[in-house]
Amino acid sequence: MAKGTAAKDVAVEEKLVALYNLQQIDSKIDKIKIVRGELPLEVRDLEDELAGLETRVANLSEEAKNMDKEIANKKITMKDAEALIKKYEGQQSKVRNNREFDSLSKEIEFQNLEIELAKKRIKEFSATIDAKKDVVNEAKKLLAMRKEDLVNKKKELDEIVEETQKEEEDLLKKSKKAESQIEERLILAYKRIRTNARNGLAVVPVQRDACGGCFNKIPPQRQLDIRMRKKIIVCEHCGRVLVDAELAGIKEEKVAPAIQDQD
């Protein structure tokens, strides 16, 4: 009977070692994906920013062109108004009564107002065009910088993909091999926990009397059970599989016991 129990204990311990080794391999794969995963996002963000800047430059340039057209139209308005003023002034010398003279004077006054308004609008448009040109120039400078950043990020991404691809392929093979040595029921549970865990950790060591995943304290008796390795024990708080520090190859720091006051 004792012999059968010992064999069962060893089997559980082997399962725990296999699960922890699998976790170590998968964590390395996760790190590669994280490093590589951030760069594509940065590249995509830069591409989006470039597209936005290019659209902004195009829109501002178009607005400046439209204002140039408005200025040209206002100059035509001024010329037309000046021509009408000369015409009305010529007609004033030929009027037969004060009423006609006053009517022409009002027309001349109106055309002078048109000229003043056109001058005001030209001044406003010119100031706006200058401001837009300044913004366009700044946007073009930023655009050039971002294009350079994008080239560098893409180069960095290509280098990392090239460097890590072989390593990832090797680790994936090791992961598959490690999985094949663990019963399907445990693998399914392991993958379910990994999916739900934010950091992908399904198997964690007990450190400083706490779960290495959620850092909640583990009762002393439960820690003893974990160290015994007679059964697979999960954290009551996060559901991760727990292994002792020795199995994980971690040296636990000895905490000096607190000195109690004597009565």
Phi, psi and omega per residue, in radians:
M1 nan -0.761 -3.134
A2 -1.096 -0.639 -3.120
K3 -1.145 -0.732 3.130
G4 -1.118 -0.698 3.137
T5 -1.131 -0.722 3.140
A6 -1.085 -0.737 3.132
A7 -1.094 -0.676 3.130
K8 -1.142 -0.727 3.141
D9 -1.069 -0.784 -3.139
V10 -1.083 -0.706 -3.129
A11 -1.071 -0.763 3.119
V12 -1.118 -0.751 3.137
E13 -1.085 -0.702 3.116
E14 -1.121 -0.667 3.105
K15 -1.106 -0.734 3.136
L16 -1.135 -0.742 3.118
V17 -1.100 -0.780 -3.130
A18 -1.090 -0.746 3.122
L19 -1.124 -0.736 -3.124
Y20 -1.182 -0.697 3.096
N21 -1.108 -0.711 3.097
L22 -1.075 -0.736 3.117
Q23 -1.063 -0.727 3.136
Q24 -1.077 -0.737 3.121
I25 -1.141 -0.835 -3.107
D26 -1.147 -0.566 3.098
S27 -1.143 -0.640 3.081
K28 -1.147 -0.692 3.088
I29 -1.119 -0.729 3.119
D30 -1.028 -0.738 -3.119
K31 -1.106 -0.718 3.105
I32 -1.081 -0.771 -3.123
K33 -1.158 -0.614 3.126
I34 -1.153 -0.839 3.137
V35 -1.046 -0.810 -3.115
R36 -1.315 -0.503 -3.097
G37 -1.252 -0.510 -3.131
E38 -1.293 -0.662 -3.090
L39 -1.128 -0.807 3.085
P40 -1.008 -0.623 3.093
L41 -1.141 -0.730 3.113
E42 -1.122 -0.723 3.104
V43 -1.086 -0.770 -3.136
R44 -1.127 -0.710 3.114
D45 -1.098 -0.724 3.110
L46 -1.135 -0.720 3.111
E47 -1.095 -0.716 3.101
D48 -1.136 -0.727 3.132
E49 -1.121 -0.731 3.109
L50 -1.069 -0.775 3.130
A51 -1.077 -0.717 3.116
G52 -1.132 -0.740 3.123
L53 -1.139 -0.732 3.134
E54 -1.115 -0.699 3.094
T55 -1.132 -0.723 3.139
R56 -1.116 -0.783 3.119
V57 -1.066 -0.776 -3.135
A58 -1.094 -0.759 -3.133
N59 -1.141 -0.783 3.134
L60 -1.126 -0.702 3.117
S61 -1.129 -0.693 3.108
E62 -1.149 -0.729 3.106
E63 -1.092 -0.697 3.114
A64 -1.114 -0.713 3.102
K65 -1.101 -0.740 3.129
N66 -1.095 -0.654 3.109
M67 -1.221 -0.577 3.032
D68 -1.068 -0.707 3.094
K69 -1.127 -0.704 3.118
E70 -1.102 -0.713 3.103
I71 -1.080 -0.764 3.115
A72 -1.072 -0.715 3.119
N73 -1.128 -0.701 3.140
K74 -1.156 -0.605 3.094
K75 -1.159 -0.662 3.062
I76 -1.115 -0.732 3.105
T77 -1.023 -0.738 3.137
M78 -1.115 -0.754 3.133
K79 -1.106 -0.747 3.115
D80 -1.090 -0.711 -3.136
A81 -1.151 -0.718 3.125
E82 -1.105 -0.683 3.116
A83 -1.145 -0.704 3.130
L84 -1.169 -0.674 3.122
I85 -1.057 -0.786 3.116
K86 -1.082 -0.719 3.132
K87 -1.091 -0.820 -3.120
Y88 -1.165 -0.678 3.106
E89 -1.090 -0.642 3.093
G90 -1.173 -0.645 -3.134
Q91 -1.240 -0.498 -3.125
Q92 -1.078 -0.556 -3.114
S93 -1.293 -0.181 -3.086
K94 -1.992 0.115 -3.092
V95 -1.232 2.719 -3.108
R96 -1.785 -0.230 -3.134
N97 -2.678 2.941 -3.095
N98 -1.134 -0.548 -3.099
R99 -1.119 -0.759 3.105
E100 -1.149 -0.672 3.127
F101 -1.093 -0.797 3.141
D102 -1.114 -0.674 3.134
S103 -1.100 -0.758 3.108
L104 -1.171 -0.623 3.107
S105 -1.087 -0.695 3.113
K106 -1.142 -0.680 3.104
E107 -1.115 -0.729 3.116
I108 -1.104 -0.754 3.125
E109 -1.080 -0.719 3.133
F110 -1.100 -0.756 3.137
Q111 -1.155 -0.633 3.061
N112 -1.106 -0.673 3.077
L113 -1.119 -0.691 3.092
E114 -1.053 -0.721 3.122
I115 -1.132 -0.761 -3.141
E116 -1.123 -0.723 3.118
L117 -1.134 -0.707 3.116
A118 -1.103 -0.731 3.103
K119 -1.070 -0.727 3.133
K120 -1.097 -0.797 -3.125
R121 -1.130 -0.703 3.111
I122 -1.061 -0.738 3.120
K123 -1.097 -0.768 3.132
E124 -1.124 -0.809 -3.141
F125 -1.073 -0.724 -3.125
S126 -1.092 -0.744 3.126
A127 -1.129 -0.715 3.128
T128 -1.142 -0.729 3.118
I129 -1.065 -0.766 3.123
D130 -1.059 -0.748 -3.141
A131 -1.124 -0.734 3.141
K132 -1.160 -0.654 3.115
K133 -1.121 -0.665 3.085
D134 -1.096 -0.768 3.133
V135 -1.117 -0.730 3.126
V136 -1.072 -0.767 3.133
N137 -1.082 -0.733 3.100
E138 -1.145 -0.713 3.140
A139 -1.141 -0.653 3.121
K140 -1.159 -0.680 3.090
K141 -1.101 -0.799 3.121
L142 -1.116 -0.660 3.126
L143 -1.065 -0.773 3.128
A144 -1.103 -0.719 3.119
M145 -1.120 -0.771 -3.114
R146 -1.180 -0.587 3.085
K147 -1.117 -0.710 3.097
E148 -1.137 -0.728 3.093
D149 -1.057 -0.728 -3.117
L150 -1.113 -0.756 3.104
V151 -1.031 -0.785 -3.127
N152 -1.153 -0.725 -3.140
K153 -1.150 -0.713 3.124
K154 -1.133 -0.690 3.104
K155 -1.116 -0.766 3.128
E156 -1.091 -0.729 3.135
L157 -1.108 -0.790 3.129
D158 -1.054 -0.722 -3.138
E159 -1.133 -0.755 -3.124
I160 -1.160 -0.723 3.120
V161 -1.063 -0.774 3.138
E162 -1.112 -0.722 -3.104
E163 -1.236 -0.681 -3.001
T164 -1.643 -0.257 -3.070
Q165 -1.042 -0.845 -3.135
K166 -1.103 -0.769 3.136
E167 -1.068 -0.763 -3.132
E168 -1.128 -0.732 3.122
E169 -1.058 -0.743 3.120
D170 -1.127 -0.746 -3.137
L171 -1.165 -0.648 3.111
L172 -1.118 -0.668 3.085
K173 -1.120 -0.758 3.119
K174 -1.108 -0.681 3.141
S175 -1.108 -0.775 3.122
K176 -1.091 -0.728 3.127
K177 -1.114 -0.741 3.131
A178 -1.130 -0.672 3.120
E179 -1.105 -0.685 -3.093
S180 -1.122 -0.323 -3.118
Q181 -1.633 0.022 -3.118
I182 -2.080 2.431 -3.108
E183 -1.066 2.587 -3.018
E184 -1.006 -0.678 -3.127
R185 -1.018 -0.764 -3.139
L186 -1.228 -0.657 3.124
I187 -1.101 -0.748 3.128
L188 -1.081 -0.754 3.120
A189 -1.135 -0.746 3.136
Y190 -1.036 -0.834 -3.121
K191 -1.165 -0.633 3.119
R192 -1.122 -0.768 3.130
I193 -1.135 -0.740 3.132
R194 -1.066 -0.695 -3.137
T195 -1.117 -0.696 -3.101
N196 -1.421 -0.396 -3.121
A197 -1.403 2.333 -3.074
R198 -1.104 -0.642 -3.101
N199 -1.740 0.168 3.093
G200 1.282 0.194 -3.123
L201 -1.604 2.046 3.103
A202 -1.855 -0.448 3.138
V203 -2.165 2.094 -3.060
V204 -2.337 2.630 3.099
P205 -1.459 2.784 3.012
V206 -1.510 2.152 3.131
Q207 -2.318 2.355 -3.126
R208 0.911 0.715 3.094
D209 1.128 0.386 -3.106
A210 -2.375 2.782 3.083
C211 -1.146 2.313 3.140
G212 -1.287 -0.038 3.119
G213 -1.798 -0.932 -3.100
C214 -1.842 -0.154 3.071
F215 1.171 0.318 3.022
N216 -1.390 2.542 -3.113
K217 -1.141 2.516 3.123
I218 -1.977 2.255 -3.121
P219 -1.014 2.560 -3.114
P220 -0.924 -0.749 -3.123
Q221 -1.110 -0.671 3.125
R222 -1.187 -0.650 3.082
Q223 -1.085 -0.683 3.118
L224 -1.103 -0.763 3.108
D225 -1.056 -0.682 3.132
I226 -1.127 -0.743 -3.139
R227 -1.176 -0.503 -3.142
M228 -1.212 -0.471 3.106
R229 0.984 0.660 3.137
K230 -1.623 -0.305 3.102
K231 -2.688 2.781 3.125
I232 -1.413 2.128 -3.076
I233 -2.041 2.364 3.131
V234 -1.948 2.709 3.114
C235 -1.153 2.323 -3.123
E236 -1.188 -0.344 -3.055
H237 -1.662 -0.779 -3.047
C238 -2.007 -0.181 3.082
G239 1.444 0.080 3.123
R240 -1.298 2.625 3.070
V241 -1.296 2.337 -3.082
L242 -1.870 2.373 3.026
V243 -2.211 2.729 -3.141
D244 -1.355 2.796 -3.071
A245 -1.067 -0.624 -3.111
E246 -1.135 -0.751 3.115
L247 -1.083 -0.649 -3.127
A248 -1.391 -0.083 3.139
G249 1.286 0.507 -3.131
I250 -1.885 2.307 3.081
K251 -1.489 2.045 3.141
E252 -1.379 2.363 3.072
E253 -1.326 2.310 3.119
K254 -1.369 2.182 3.136
V255 -1.715 2.158 -3.122
A256 -1.133 2.341 -3.136
P257 -1.161 2.560 -3.132
A258 -1.236 2.434 3.124
I259 -1.513 2.064 -3.106
Q260 -1.504 2.547 3.097
D261 -1.193 2.388 3.087
Q262 -1.441 2.466 3.116
D263 -1.267 nan nan
